[in-house]
Amino acid sequence: MNLRQIVEEDDTQAGRVFDRTIQILVVASIIAFPISTLPKLSHLVREILQWFEFIVVVLFTIEYGLRIYVSEHRLRFVTSFFGIVDLIAILPYYLGVALDLRSVRIIRIMRVLRLLKLTRYSRAVQRMHRALTIVREELILFGGVALVVLYLSTVGIYYFERDAQPDTFASIFHSLWWAIATLTTVGYGDAYPVTMGGRLFTFLVLVLGVGVIAVPTSLLASALSQARREDARREAEQHGADEGESRAR
């Protein structure tokens, strides 16, 4: 058994222990973070939490270094989704220590993103990642179309409502908030049309908004089904191969 099997694979006892340890540390650090914000903690408890955070960051740093070391394509790993997630899990701590300035303490908020480390161990999230890869081109195309629709909605409501509501729709930039809220079918109600043309235009935008939500959802659902079928086929092939080896013995 080599180091790569322990760090990257979970089909061995050592690999499973490694994975479970990292998962427990992630969950524990996520729980410790909100506890540390309680206003009436004793000095001892705060010290314990600080030391715990230090130990967790050191262990995550070692894990990050090990994953780079055992990776066949190190630069590809560093720039990959999981590589960036692993870096985000430790970077805010080091930035907070190195730059103890009030203006950069907001970086420590990124510690909550440590939760993303759990995605490495979730088969469902891995399927989601593959599904996004499958429909990436379609989503990019649809995203471009959605931006065009958003722009046209913003311009349209501005011309319909600028004379009736010069304060609310003072410019196209002011109208952008209405277009986002309406196109996403949220409709906060803080900005709404009062003219007949504006209301008819709003109805059109709302209808388009249903498509903005439904199309990417259906694309992703279809891709998830495909990824699930691929997983099932891969498991069946693996099971068949294991049975073949057993019979050969």
C-alpha positions in Angstrom: 0.0 0.0 0.0 1.4 3.4 -1.0 0.7 6.9 0.1 -1.4 7.7 -3.0 -3.8 4.9 -2.1 -4.3 6.2 1.4 -4.8 9.9 0.3 -6.7 9.5 -2.9 -8.6 6.2 -2.6 -11.1 4.9 0.0 -11.1 1.2 -0.9 -8.5 0.3 1.8 -8.8 0.5 5.6 -6.2 3.2 5.8 -7.8 5.2 3.1 -11.2 5.0 4.8 -9.7 6.1 8.1 -8.0 9.0 6.4 -11.2 10.1 4.7 -13.3 9.8 7.9 -10.8 11.8 9.9 -10.9 14.7 7.4 -14.7 14.6 7.4 -14.8 14.7 11.2 -12.4 17.6 11.3 -14.4 19.5 8.7 -17.6 19.1 10.7 -15.9 19.9 14.0 -14.4 23.0 12.7 -17.7 24.2 11.2 -19.3 23.7 14.6 -16.5 25.4 16.4 -16.6 28.5 14.3 -20.1 29.7 15.4 -19.4 28.7 19.0 -16.4 31.1 18.9 -18.7 34.0 18.1 -20.7 33.6 21.4 -20.2 36.8 23.4 -19.9 35.4 26.9 -17.3 32.6 26.4 -14.7 32.2 29.1 -11.1 32.9 28.3 -10.2 29.2 28.7 -12.9 28.2 26.1 -11.7 30.8 23.7 -8.1 29.6 24.1 -9.2 26.0 23.5 -11.1 27.0 20.3 -8.1 29.0 19.0 -5.8 26.0 19.6 -8.3 23.7 17.9 -8.5 26.0 14.9 -4.7 26.1 14.7 -4.5 22.3 14.9 -7.2 21.8 12.3 -5.5 24.3 9.9 -2.2 22.5 10.3 -3.8 19.1 9.6 -5.6 20.5 6.5 -2.4 22.1 5.3 -0.6 18.7 5.6 -3.5 17.1 3.8 -3.3 19.7 1.0 0.4 19.2 0.7 0.0 15.4 0.6 -2.6 15.7 -2.2 -0.3 17.8 -4.2 2.6 15.4 -3.6 0.7 12.3 -4.7 -1.0 13.9 -7.7 0.2 12.8 -11.1 -0.6 16.3 -12.5 0.1 18.7 -9.7 -0.7 21.9 -11.5 -4.0 20.5 -12.7 -4.9 19.5 -9.1 -4.0 22.9 -7.7 -6.3 24.6 -10.3 -9.1 22.0 -10.1 -12.3 22.5 -8.1 -11.2 20.3 -5.2 -7.8 21.8 -5.2 -9.2 25.3 -4.9 -11.6 24.1 -2.2 -8.8 22.6 -0.2 -6.8 25.9 -0.5 -9.8 28.0 0.6 -10.1 25.8 3.7 -6.7 27.0 5.0 -5.9 30.3 3.2 -8.1 32.6 5.4 -6.4 31.5 8.5 -2.9 32.3 7.2 -4.1 35.6 5.7 -5.7 36.5 9.0 -2.5 35.8 10.9 -0.2 37.5 8.4 -2.4 40.6 8.0 -3.8 41.5 11.3 -5.6 44.5 10.0 -9.3 45.4 10.5 -9.8 45.9 6.8 -8.8 42.3 5.9 -10.4 40.5 8.8 -13.5 40.0 6.6 -11.4 37.3 4.9 -12.0 35.1 7.9 -15.6 34.8 6.9 -14.3 32.5 4.1 -13.8 29.9 6.9 -17.4 28.8 6.5 -16.5 27.7 3.0 -14.6 24.9 4.6 -17.9 23.0 4.4 -17.1 22.6 0.7 -14.4 20.1 1.6 -17.1 17.6 2.4 -18.1 17.6 -1.3 -15.0 15.5 -2.0 -16.6 12.6 -0.1 -20.1 12.9 -1.4 -21.0 10.7 -4.4 -24.1 12.9 -5.1 -22.0 16.0 -5.3 -19.5 14.3 -7.6 -22.4 13.3 -9.8 -23.5 16.9 -9.8 -20.0 18.0 -10.9 -20.1 15.5 -13.8 -23.6 16.6 -14.7 -22.5 20.2 -14.9 -19.6 19.1 -17.1 -22.0 17.3 -19.4 -24.3 20.3 -19.9 -21.6 23.0 -19.6 -21.9 24.2 -23.2 -25.7 24.4 -23.0 -25.6 26.2 -19.7 -23.1 28.7 -21.1 -25.2 29.3 -24.1 -28.4 29.7 -22.0 -26.5 32.0 -19.6 -25.7 34.3 -22.5 -29.3 34.3 -23.7 -30.4 35.1 -20.1 -28.1 38.1 -20.0 -29.5 39.4 -23.3 -33.0 39.0 -22.0 -32.1 40.7 -18.7 -30.6 43.6 -20.6 -33.7 43.9 -22.9 -36.0 43.8 -19.9 -34.0 46.5 -18.1 -34.1 48.8 -21.2 -37.8 48.0 -21.9 -39.1 48.8 -18.4 -37.0 52.0 -18.3 -38.7 53.4 -21.4 -42.1 52.3 -20.2 -41.8 53.8 -16.7 -39.3 56.6 -16.7 -41.8 59.3 -17.2 -44.4 57.9 -14.8 -41.8 57.1 -12.1 -38.7 59.2 -12.6 -37.3 58.4 -9.2 -37.8 54.6 -9.2 -36.7 54.2 -12.9 -34.3 57.1 -13.1 -31.9 55.3 -15.4 -31.3 51.9 -17.0 -29.0 51.1 -14.0 -31.9 51.9 -11.6 -34.1 49.7 -13.6 -31.7 46.7 -13.4 -32.9 45.7 -9.9 -36.5 45.5 -11.1 -35.5 43.4 -14.1 -33.5 40.9 -11.9 -36.3 40.6 -9.4 -39.0 40.1 -12.1 -37.0 37.9 -14.4 -36.2 35.5 -11.5 -39.9 35.6 -10.5 -39.0 36.9 -7.1 -40.9 40.2 -7.3 -40.0 42.0 -4.1 -42.6 44.7 -4.8 -40.3 47.6 -4.0 -40.3 48.6 -7.7 -43.3 47.9 -9.9 -44.9 49.4 -13.1 -47.9 51.7 -13.0 -48.5 52.3 -16.7 -50.5 49.9 -18.9 -47.5 49.4 -21.2 -45.2 48.7 -18.3 -47.7 46.1 -16.8 -48.1 44.3 -20.1 -44.3 44.3 -20.5 -44.0 42.9 -17.0 -46.3 40.1 -17.8 -44.0 39.2 -20.8 -40.9 39.3 -18.6 -42.6 37.1 -16.0 -43.4 34.5 -18.7 -39.8 34.6 -19.9 -38.7 34.3 -16.3 -40.4 30.9 -15.9 -38.2 29.7 -18.8 -35.1 31.2 -17.2 -35.7 29.0 -14.2 -37.1 25.9 -15.9 -34.6 25.4 -18.8 -31.4 25.1 -16.8 -33.2 23.0 -14.2 -34.4 20.5 -16.9 -31.0 20.4 -18.5 -29.3 19.7 -15.1 -32.0 17.1 -14.2 -31.3 15.2 -17.5 -27.6 15.4 -17.0 -27.9 14.1 -13.4 -29.9 11.1 -14.7 -27.2 10.4 -17.2 -24.5 10.6 -14.5 -26.5 8.3 -12.3 -26.9 5.7 -15.1 -23.1 5.9 -15.7 -22.5 5.2 -12.0 -24.9 2.3 -12.0 -23.2 0.8 -15.2 -19.8 1.3 -13.7 -20.8 -0.4 -10.4 -22.3 -3.3 -12.4 -19.2 -3.7 -14.4 -17.1 -3.6 -11.2 -19.3 -6.2 -9.6 -19.1 -8.5 -12.6 -15.3 -8.1 -12.6 -15.1 -9.0 -8.9 -17.3 -12.1 -9.5 -15.1 -13.1 -12.4 -12.0 -12.9 -10.2 -13.7 -14.9 -7.5 -14.6 -17.7 -9.9 -11.1 -17.7 -11.4 -9.7 -18.4 -8.0 
